[in-house]
Amino acid sequence: MKSKSANSTLQDWNDLGVEFKELEALNRDYQAKLESVGELQSKCLKELNHQRYRMSQISKSIHMLRKKDQSSAALDDLEKDVLKRKALLFNIEQTLPKQNGMYLKIILGNVNVSILNKNDKFKYKDEYEKFKLVLSVIGFVLAVINLKTNFRPLELSYIFLLVWYYCTLTIRESILKVNGSRIKGWWRLHHFISTVAAGILLIWPDTEAWALFRDQFMWFNAYISTVQYLQFRYQQGVLYRLKALGERHNMDITIEGFHSWMWRGLSFLLPFLFLGYMFQLYNAYMLWTISYHHTATWHVSVLSATFLVLFLGNIITTCMVIPQKLQERMLLRYRLMSQRLSWAKNLNQHGEDKHE
């Protein structure tokens, strides 16, 4: 590189000063627009709450009129319009910042975790998916190594990894929930319970009772890691196809268990899920029998109850979804048949009008 003269260097500095003034002007404009955006967000939230309040009053009025047998076509149309408006308000709400739930407030405080840019939302969701995939593979490898060796520090490292993994999942899923993901109910609670179970396993003393359960626990985790990987690959493919067809929400995620949108390819996945649930029940039974061992501590009976709760929650939720989905599938089939008949009728009528 050729050496520059003092004048040339001074000219570069002056040119950079001009560019810096442009940057300052741009930053002032940016800050002004940020303040403007904050004001608009507050106004939108106020109007959103106003709309919902007025709609709740209208819904109550419709309900009272129904009770008085004052049904009419206009009332039916109004009820449909109210439902459509609720869907539109939900879409508007997804573009506005939300308050953190109680769990995030405890963990993070009042830090705003709302992601307003759609691309950033999808990037965060994809990072969540990759995180689960990578940890499933690592968990499988560590479980297999623990089956081949008996090294206490490695055991504790693996169980600590499980505590960190499930704890991180609960935080990430809470952030996804704030940003429009529709994960809810049992499948979120499942990870909270799993965090507690992993924590109890971490402080379980290295006694003969632990030795009786150790290998079974490692086999269980190796199997669960395999099932989670299969679920990830399967659900990711299904979600991709359904999102392309506009049948699923863009912030839907891959999570444990069976869900109503997972009906396609069900015969492949359900046996693996039910086998995993039965494994949880077997863990609960084995821990219950071990609890009578002379070296058993309180950890054994609590873990037995925890695995039983996980089994019951998983099996009941899955069994509730299947009949519901069967009914929805029948309704969808009838709806498609009626649409086809309607289209055929319209085509025939159009052809007759054209012929005339």
Secondary structure by P-SEA (a helix, b strand, c coil): cccccaaaaaaaaaaaaaaaaaaaaaaaaaaaaaaaaaaaaaaaaaaaaaaaaaaaaaaaaaaaaaaaccccaaaaaaaaaaaaaaaaaaaaaaabbbbbcaaaaaaccccccccccaaaaaaaaaaaaaaaaaaaaaaaaaaaaaaacccaaaaaaaaaaaaaaaaaaaaaaaaaaaaccccccaaaaaaaaaaaaaaaaaaccccaaaaaaaaaaaaaaaaaaaaaaaaaaaaaaaaaaaaaaccccccccccccccccccccccccaaaaaaaaaaaaaaaaaaaaacccccccaaaaaaaaaaaaaaaaaaaaaaaaaaaaaaaaaaaaaaaaaaaaaaaaaaaaaaaaaac
